[in-house]
Amino acid sequence: MSVFANYAMVDRDAILLAMTFQTLALIGLAGLLGPLLALPRRGNVPLVIGELIAGIVLGSTGFRTLHASNQVFTFLADIGFALIMFVAGSHVPARDQRLRAALKIGILRAVAVGVLAAGAGFGVASLFGTSHGALYAVLMASSSAALILPIVDSLGLGGPNVLELLPQIAIADAACIVALPLAIDPKHAGRAALGALAVIAAAAVFFVVLRHFENNGTRKRVHDVSEQRSFALELRLNLVILFALAALAVRTHVSIMLAGFSFGIAIAAIGEPRRLAKQLFAVTEGFFGPVFFVWLGASLNLRDLGSHPKYIVLGLVLGLGAIVVHALMRVVGAKLPLVLLAAAQLGVPVAAATVGTQIGVLKSGEPAALILGALVTIAAATAAGGMAVRAGLVAKADA
């Protein structure tokens, strides 16, 4: 009996393993919708849009074939999120002297958007009879670096105006992630702030150490040995540091977005080797990035809006409100396609919906309204990307 029991156990394990690889194959296949929609050059559709749509169709909103609650799926998506933000941060032109002037403009615009969003958020809360004015303000002020920076990269956007956009997005995203606990769960706001400081401080320490190795030639010697022997040492070491920062972020209850983005900026400030950039691109865009966006789409449940029509209107108002407060930056000289692109939000609304549901501060249907608002801004960002290309706001124009 024990022999048959062992064989039965092996069979069950084999079935589970086969199902796991079947699911992984399905996720990879779903991710191909991104390149498929982005293939026609006239549409200028970013890669992430197709991946999100595939996740929505196969996830909680659609056929429910993919389950975002699966721990393995979630962990792979977390790795993808950290890598996406690392690559995004490494693409910030930190060594460009023009970034200093752009940084000042980006900070001022992020602050201006925050002030406008505060008034709009409490106005929307009063209109719909909720007490979540601060939460709505954070949502409308946020800019999703995880979504916008891949769009900028995939469409090849560049030039002085885009350079001004990058710090605005980074500052707004980081500030809103830190502010979100205060808006939705004030009891743990202090803990989140301390965690953010810990992650930033750790990234700064790694920056100092890596810059020292860069200046004394150690990094170059490691690079030469790695290239000659095909060791991929730079990729391995950078992934170790990235995952260590992500572990610190998780332990201190901070988004891994901050870990990936801060380390990416540190690498950009030192100077990212081309070989490392190509390796990171392959790992991120080839697998982990699509997994994250498919998982994110699968985690969205838009079915709840059908039974709560009021929250459909709330979601539309939140999305349009975010677009309006960002579009007002046209008054101070920002380009229209870029201000629409800056309005795109994703991670903050998803986090707000998840946390708000877990602690019971959001009413039934309200979490889906937050996600609907984010989708409105994503649709605007998709159109804005095409507008930016047609307006000549591309890297070639910078040359």
N, C-alpha and C positions, 0 to 999 in steps of 0.2 A: 504493500500500500504506500510505503514511504517513497518508493521509486516513482510510482504513478503520480503521487502528490508533487514530487519534485518536477516531473515533466509538466504537470498542470501549472505549477508556479512559473516555470520557464515560458510556457505558452502565454500565460497572462502577461508576463513581463514583456514578451515579444510584441503582443498586441498593443500594450500601452506605448512601447517604444515606437511601433509603426504609426500609431495615431499621433504621437508627438511629431514625427517627421512629416506626416501628412499635413498636419496643421502648419508646420513651418514652411512646407512647400506652398500651401495655400496663401500664407502671408507674403511669401516672396512673389507669388503670381499676382496677388492683389497690388503689391507695390509697383508692378510693371505698368499699372494704369497711369502712374505719374509721367513716365517718358512717353506713353502713348498719347496722352492729351497735350503734352508739351511739344510733340513732334512738329505740328504745323507752325511755322515761324510767324505767320500772320497773327495767330491768336495770342502769342506771348504768354501762355499759361504756365505758371511756375510748377515745378515738379511736385511740390508738396500738395497741391490742390487735388490731383488725381489720387494720391495716396490717402488723403483724408476722405475723399468720396468713396473709395473702395472700402475703407474701414467702416464708414457709416452704413454702407449697403450690407456688409457682411456681419456687422456688430449688433449692438442693442437696438438700434433704430430699425434695421432691416431684417435680414434672414436669421440673425442671431447664431450664425455659424461660428464666428470668432467670439471668444469670451475674454473681455479685457480684465476680468477678475482672476484669470489664470495666473498663478504666481510666476511661472517661468516666462510667460508672455510679458508680464509686467516688468520683470527684472531685465529682460532683453530690451524692452522699451526704455527703461531707465538708463541703461548703458548707451542706447542710441541718443537719448536726450543730452546726456553728459558730453558725448562726442560731438553732437551738433553744435552745442554751445562752445565747446573747445575750439572747433574749426571756425565758428563764427567770430569768436574773440581773436583768434590768430589772424583773421583777415582784416581786423581793424588796423589802419595804417598808423600804428603808434609811433613809428620812427619818422613819419612825415612831419616836417616842421609846420606845415599848414594846419595840422590838427590842433595846434594850440589856439589859434584864432577860432577854429571850428568848435572847439570844446566850450569856449565862452558862449558862443551863439547857441550851441546845443543845450547848455544848462539853462540859459535864459528862456528858451522856447519850452523846455520841459517844465520849468516852474510856471510859465504863463499858462500852459495847457492844464497844469494841476489846479491853478486858481480858478480857471473857467470851469473845469470839471467839478470842482467842489460846489459851485453854485448850481450847476446843472443836475448834479446827483441829488442834492436835497430838494430841488424843485420836482424831480421825477418821483421821489419818495412821497412828497406831499400830494402829488397828483394821483398816485395809485394807493394812497393810504397805508404805506408801509413805514417802518422805522429804520430802513436800511439806507439812508441818505449817504452815510460815509462809505458804505460798501459800493454803492452805485458810482460815487465819485472816484474811488480807486479804480474801478473797472474802466470808466470812460477816460481816465488819465493814462492808463497803461498802454504800452507798446510792446508787442511780442517780438523780442529779439530772435527767439527760436524760429519764428515764422518769417519775419521780415528780412533778416540777414541772408537766409538761403535764397529768398526771392531776388535780392540784390545781386547775389553771387551768380545765380543761374541765368539771370537776364543780362549779366555783364554791365550793370549800372556803375557809373563812376563820375568823377569830376568834382569840382568844388561844392556844388549843391548837395551831392550825395555825401560828401565828406562832413558837411554840417549835420546831416541826418543821423549819422552813426552814433555820435555821443548822445544825442537827444534820445534815441531809442534805448541805448544801454542804461542811461541814467533813469529814464522813466520806468523801464522794466524792473531794474534793481530796487528802486524806491518803492514801487507798488507792491513788489513781493514782500518787502519788509513791512509796508504799511497794511497789507491785507490782514494779518492777525489782529492788529489794532482795531480794524474796521469790523471784523466779523467775530473775533474772539479776544477781546481786550485783556483777558486774564493772562494770556501767554504772550503778549506783545513784547515784554521785556526779554523773555527767553529767546525769541526770534531775533531781536536786535543784537543780543550778545553772540548768538550763533553766527550771524552775518559778519560781525566784526572778527570772530575767530577764523572764519573761512578766508576773509580778505587778508588778514594778518599772515595766515599760513601761506597763501599764494605769494605774498610779498617776500616772505622768507625764501621760498623756492626761487623767486626771481633773483634775489641777491646771490644765492648759491650758484645758480645756473649762469648768471652773468660773469661771476668770478671764473668759472670753468671755461666760459667763452673767451674771456680776456687773456687767460694764461695758456690757451691753446689746447687744453685737455679735450674740449668738445670736438675740435678738429681732428685730433689723433683718434678719438673714439669713432668718429665718422669714417675716417680712412680705413681703419681696421674692419669696421662693420660692412663697408661697401666691398672691400676686397674679399672678405670671408662670408658675405651674405648672412650676417648675424641679425640685421635689423635692430641693432642695439638702441638706437635713438627712439624708434617707435616703442620698443619695450619699456624703456625708462620713462618716457613721457606718459605712457598708459599707466604705469605704476603710480606716478605722481598724481595723475588725473583721478584715478580710482581712490587714492588716499584722501584727496580733497573731497571727493564725493562721499566717502565714508564719514569724514568729519562733518560734512553738511547734514547727512542723515542723522548722525548722532546728536547734533545740536539743533535739529528740527528746522533746518533751512533748506530751501530748494536747491537741488543739484545744479540748477541753472547757474547759480552764482559761482559754484565751484568750477564748472567748465568754462564759463565766460571769463572769470578773473584769471585763471591759469592761461587761457588762450591769449589774453592781452599781455600777460607776462612774457610769453613766448614771442609774440609779435614785437614787443619792445626790445627784446634781445636780438631778434632776427631769426626767422624760421628757415631752416635748410630746405631746399627744394625737394630733396629726396624724402624728407619727413613729411612735407606737405602732400606729396603724391601718395605716400603710404596712408596717411590719415584720410585723404579723399577717397581712396579705394575702400578702406574699412568702413567709413561712415556712409558714403553715398551708395556703396555697393550692397550693404546689408543693414547695418544698425539704424541708419537714418530712416529708410523706408519702414522698418519694423516699428519705430517710434510713431510715425505719423499714421500708419495703419492702426496701431493700437489706440492712438488718440481718437481716431474716427470711430473705432469700435466701442470706445468707452462712452460716447455721446448717446444719450437716450432722448430722442426728440418726440417719442410717442406720447409723453405726458402732456404735451401742448394741446393735443386733440381734445382732451377733457377739461381744459382750462383756457378757454378763448381769451380771457383777460390777460393772461400771461404771454400770449402771442403778441398782443399790443405792447406789453411791457418790454419784451425782448426786442421788438422793432424800434421802440423809442430809445432803448439803451444803445443799440447799435448805431442808430442815426445820430444820437447825442454825441457819441464818441467821434463820429466822423465830423460833426459840426465844430466841436471844440478844437479839434486838430486843424480843420480847414481854416479856422480863423487866423492861423499863423500866416496865411497869405497876406495879411495886413502888414506884417513886418518883413515881407520880401521872400518868403518860402515859396517854392514851386508847387503848383497844385497837385501834380501826380505824387510828389514826395510827401506832402502833408496827408494825402489820402492813404498812402502806404504806411505812414507812421501811426495811423489810427488802428491798424490791425492788432487784434488782441486774441490770445489763445490760452496760454498757460495760467494766467491770473483768473479768468472766468472759470476754467476747469477746476482749479484749486478751490475757488470760492464755492462752486456748486458741490464739490466733494466734501469739503470741510463743513459747509453749512448744513448739508444733509446729515452728516455724522453727528454733529452736536445739536441738531434739531432746531436751528434758528430760522431756517427757511421753510416757507409753506409749500405744500404740495403743488408742483407745477412751476414754482419759482426757480428752482435750479435749472430746469430746461429753458426758462426764459433767459437766464444768464448766458447759456450756450447759444441760444438763437441770436442774441445780440452780438456775440463773438462771430458767428457765421456771417452776419450782415457786414461786419467790418472786413472779414476775409474776402467776401465777394467784392467789396470796394477796393481792397488791396490788389486783388487779381486784375481788375480793370485798370487800376493805377499803374501797375507794372507795364502793361501794354502802352499806356499813355506816356510813361517815362521813356520807353524805347523810341516811340514815334517822335517825342520831343527832343531826341538826341542826347538824353542824359545817360550816356554810356561811357565806358572806360576809354574807348577809342577817341571820344571827343576831348578827353583830358590830354591826350597826346598832341 
